[in-house]
Amino acid sequence: MSKTCRVLIACCFSLVCGSASSASDPRVQLMGDNFVAALPADWRLEPGTWSYLDIIDCFTNGSTCYGSNPSSPYGYPDFGGAMSTKLDPSDAVVVFMRTPPEVRYFGFTQYLYDRAISSKPFVFASLSDTLNHLKFSTLQAARPGTAPFDQYAVLVWAADMNTLASVQVLLAQQGIPESKVNFIPLPVGLPLFMGDGEMADTFTLLMRMALPTVPADFSMYMADKPFYVVKVRPANPPLVAPAPIIGYASETTGVSEDTALAAALDTLVANIKANHASSFTFKDQLVAYSKRLGWECLADDVDCIGGDNHDALYSQDLSRDLTVGNLKDIVIIAGVNHQKTGKAVYTNHSVVDPVKTTGIVSIEDPQMTSRSALYHAGVKQPNDPRVKQFSKLYAYAVSYDCNGLKYCINIPAPTADNPVGLPPGAAFTLWGRSYVEPRTGVRPALNEVVRHQVMVGKRR
């Protein structure tokens, strides 16, 4: 195929397929078009687009929404209108992009999505640590992790170092040096079953973003989709040179939250029960943390449903799915704000529909204030010593009917405009997330944080 044909394909791709139209970002489009035009004539080219998980459609028409996080939209390279794709060992997915405006977090996680030889409907198991904003390279940044927001970048996702090297040469021709290319290595030697056959694995690359500084800017970014996505492959590739298996980094920092916070939290929980005793009887819940990672799921042939992510310390905050006896029953979550102590870049708790595995609504760390703890503990005087004692704690309630309680989030009912909700009284569960210890770039170590506590209050 001639260079002229490649240029025409690139133009058609940009204008018709919509990956990086002029209405989005001209520089992203130009980078992608130049790359496509420079491809060797015999390389295979498959245009893609950038999509976001449509929670409304998933909730309405899907069997599961993968443990969706209300604080964080999920984006992915889309080939043929699907979240997952098959990959040949010599394929490379190349993504040109503008990174999001300032957010508390963004990251790209690679997954083995579906495995034909598995006994599970789908596996959704991570294949390595996440490439997050603390490690991400942009074209303008002097080193990874600096200037990660609202900048231009290139990401290559591949299993073959030979293909990677060829892609890097093409990128260098347009002034993008190897040091600026973000590489996510598919660990083909794990082993992965790659190719186009019926028994081949399918894969996805999931981008999460959370808590924008300026929500309006973030909404514009989501609408613009400044991404240009292609899958490329040499026509006659040499023997695959397997990409490295990078695995999962240590979570240990040696820096734990102050033990005084654990004692303060016990005091807070006791105060909450006493303060609300006239209205509720309380039952403590078992908070269960999940530490399973993708490689373990693959080895044991079990679900990592929802997509495990080593950037996040996950918890199930109820002992079992909860069906309330009274719509004014409450669940109170009390804990240490790990973002405030420096042990996480963001935290949240979300109400989850256990049937659709869909996050319905969330409590985010800006809401997890000491004022919420003082309110539920019944502390009213500014000179009360508990004001200082609870300064890094929070307490927030969840209910179908908060009935005038402050620092309480109502579980929304579905509406004609937004079906993502729960009919009043339907069973629900709660999940917790703490994202990224800044010292390690992965999730906080469980033994270095004070565990939150959860109680169900039955209306008297």
Secondary structure, DSSP 8 states (H G I E B T S, - for coil): --HHHHHHHHHHIIIII-SS-TTT-HHHHHHHHHHHHHS-TT-EEEEEEEEE--HHHHHHH-S--TTBBTTB-EEEEESSS-S-B---TT-EEEEEEE--SSEEEEEEEEEEEE-TTSSSS---EE-S--EETTT---TT-SSTTSS-SS-EEEEEEESBHHHHHHHHHHHHHTT--GGGEEEEE--TTTT---SSSTT--EEEEEEEEEEESSHHHHHHHHHH--EEEEEEE-SS--S--B-----------S----HHHHHHHHHHHHHHHHHTTTTEEEEE---EEE---HHHHHHHT---TT---TTEEEEE-SSS-B--SSTT-EEEEEEE-HHHHTS-SEEEEEEEETTTTEEEEEEEGGG--HHHHHHHHT---TT-THHHHTTTEEEEEEES--TT-SSEEE-----SS---S--TT--BEEEEEEE-BTTTTB---GGGS---EEEEEEE-
